[in-house]
Amino acid sequence: MDTLASLLAGNRDHAKRLSDSFDHLQEGQQPDAVTVCCSDSRVLQADAFGTDQPGEVFTVGNIGNRVVQVRDDATVVSGDVLYPLVHTDTKTAVVLGHTGCGAVTATYDALTGDMTEPPGIEHCIDLLAPRLADGVELLPHDLDRAAAIDRLVEYNVDAQISALSDSPHVPDDVTLAGCVYDFQDRYGGDRGEIHVINVDGERDPETLRETHPEIASRVSRYWSY
């Protein structure tokens, strides 16, 4: 119970700090963005964007920062991602992958060899695998494992953005941004920086910088394919 006690102590500080921050949120929410991040303890989802107030970001977390689920044998945009885009007038969706992603690594292993995982984890990998299979085929053959995974992290983010873009349920006026959180010095800059690799399906860094000068310094890709 020591861990739970520590968590609750932290919550007490949280409640004191934010006690007046919920006044305007009693009847509903209108977050500026929905973020879809990987369930990884090294990626502090809201804090990664400097968000410290309730109501600003609708946070979704799962293994592999997926935006899809399977319903009636069809792949659709997950309800937890779609909800703010349909019901809270949220106009920005951010898919945030991260360097050294364990889910991408497990999917890579499943696509290139054997995999033994509990059924729940296997289900998550099965949702990622169809979108990563072509990326695995595109990888240069002389890459080491770490370099392959880093490229597939970007490929996975691109694939999730494509799933959002292709969905008839995602409103046309929603901006779709694909990013990578780097804590392994892959992109340069400080550890913990977020790098933009995709906006509305556009992946070319130079084009992104020209089209979106306000974020030009944050645009960087590890892999162009």
N, C-alpha and C positions, 0 to 999 in steps of 0.2 A: 504493500500500500504506500510505500514511500514515494514511488513515482507519481501515483495519483494525488497524494498530498501536495507534492511539489507543483503539479499542474494546477491544482485548485488554488494554491497560493498565488501563482501567476495570474489566474483568473480574477482574483480579488483586486489585484493592481489594475488589471484590464477594466473591470467594472467601475472602479473609482475614476479612472482616467476618462472613460467614455460615458459616464452616467447621464450627461446632458446632450449627448450626440444623437440620441434616438428620437428627440422630440418631433422632428419633421418627418420621421419614418414610421410613425405609428399606424398609418392607414395603408401603406404600400411602399413600393420602391421604384426607382427609375435609374438604375445604374448606367454609367456612361459606357461600360464595356463588359463583355463576358470574356473571361480568360479560361483557357483549357490547358492545364498544366499536367505534367507527369506526377504521379504519387511517389514522391521521393523526398526524404527528409532533408536533403541538401538544397532543395529548391523551396524557398519560402514564398508561396505563391503571391499573396497580396503585397507582402513586404518587398518583394523583388521589384515592384513598380513604385515603391515609396508610398503605397496607399496605407493610411493608418486610421481612416474614418469609415464607419459603416455606411452602406448605401452607395459607395462609389464604384465598386467592382463586384460583379456576380462571378464567383469563383467555382470552377469545376475541376476536379482532380481525379485522375484514374491512371492505371498502368498504360504508359505509352502515349499520353495526351491524345486519346482517341476522341473523335467526334461522332462515331457511328455506333449503332447497335443493330441487332438482328431481330426483326419482328415478322412473324408469319413467313419465315424463309426469305424475307427481303431485307436488304441492308438499307437502313434509313439513318438520318441524323438523330443522334441521341436526344431524348427529351430534355435532359438537364442542360444541354447546350442550346437547344431550340427555344426553351421556355422564355428566357429574357428577350430573345430576338422577336418573338411573336407577341409577348404579353406585357413587356415593360418598356417598350419603345427604345430598346438598346440598339445603337447603330454601329458598334464596333465589336468584332469578334477577333480575339487573339489566340492563336495556337502557339503554345510555348514549349518547345522541346528543350533538351539539355544535353550537354556533352556527357559521354560515358553512360548513356541511358541503359539501364538493365533490361527494360522491356524490349528495346530494339536489339540488344545483344542476344536475348533469349529467342527472339524471332529469327535473327540471323542464324543462330544455331539450329533452329527447327527447319529452316529452309536449306541448310547446307549439310545437315547430319541428323543425329538422333536427338530427341528431346524427351525428358521425363519430368513432368510437372503435375501437381495436383489438378483436378479437373477445372477448378475455378480459374487458375492461372492459365491453363491450356486454352480455355475459352477466350481469354483476353488476347493471347498470342494468335489464335485463329482469326480474330478480327483484324489484327495487324498484318498477318502474313500475306494476304492477297494484294495488299497495297505496297508491300516491300519487295515482293518477288521480282518484279522487273528491275528494281534498284540493285538487287543482288547480282543480277545478270549483267548490269552495266558497270560494275566495279572493276577497276583495273586489276589484273591478276597478280601484280607484284606488291600489293598492299599488305601491310601487317594487320593484325586483328584490330588494334585500336584505331588505325586510320580508316579501316573499312566501316567500323561502327560510327565514327564521327560523320562520315559521308551519308550513311543510312539515317542518322538522326535528322539531317536536313531533308533527305528524301521523304522520310515519314511526315515531317511537317508539311512539305509540299503536297503530299498525298491527302492529308487531312484538310488542307485548304481546298483542294480540288473537290473533295466530298461535300464541303459546304457550298462551294460555287455551283456544283451540279445539282444540288437539291432544289426541288420546286418549292420547298417549304421555307427556305431562307429568303427573306425579303431582298429585293434587288438593290436597295439603297444601303445595305449593310457593308461596311468596309471590312475586308478579311485580311488580317495580317498574320504572317508566319514568322516566328522568331525563335532564336536559340539562346538559352541561358548558359553562359560559359563559366565554369569554375575550375577548368583544367588548362587554362592558358592556350587554348587552341586558336583564338581569334586575335590575340593581342589585347591591350587595354587591361583594365582591372578585373580581377576575378569577381564574378557575380554580375558582370555587365550583360545586358541583353542586346543581341544583334539581330537586325531585321534582315530576313532573307527572301521574303515573298510578300507582295501586296496585291490582293485581288488576282492572284495567279501569275503576276509578272515576277520572274526570277532573276532577270539580268540586273546586276548591281548598278551598272552605269545608267541604265534606263530608269531604275528606281530613284537614283540620286537626282537625276534631271527632273523627273516627274514630281518628286516629293522632296524639295530642297530643305524643308523644315526638319527632316530626319536624315539628311544625307550623311552626316557623320556617324550614324548608327547602322548604316547599311553595310553588310559584309557577308560574303558567302565563303564557305570552306570548299564547296564542290560545285562546279558548273558541269552540267551533263546535257 
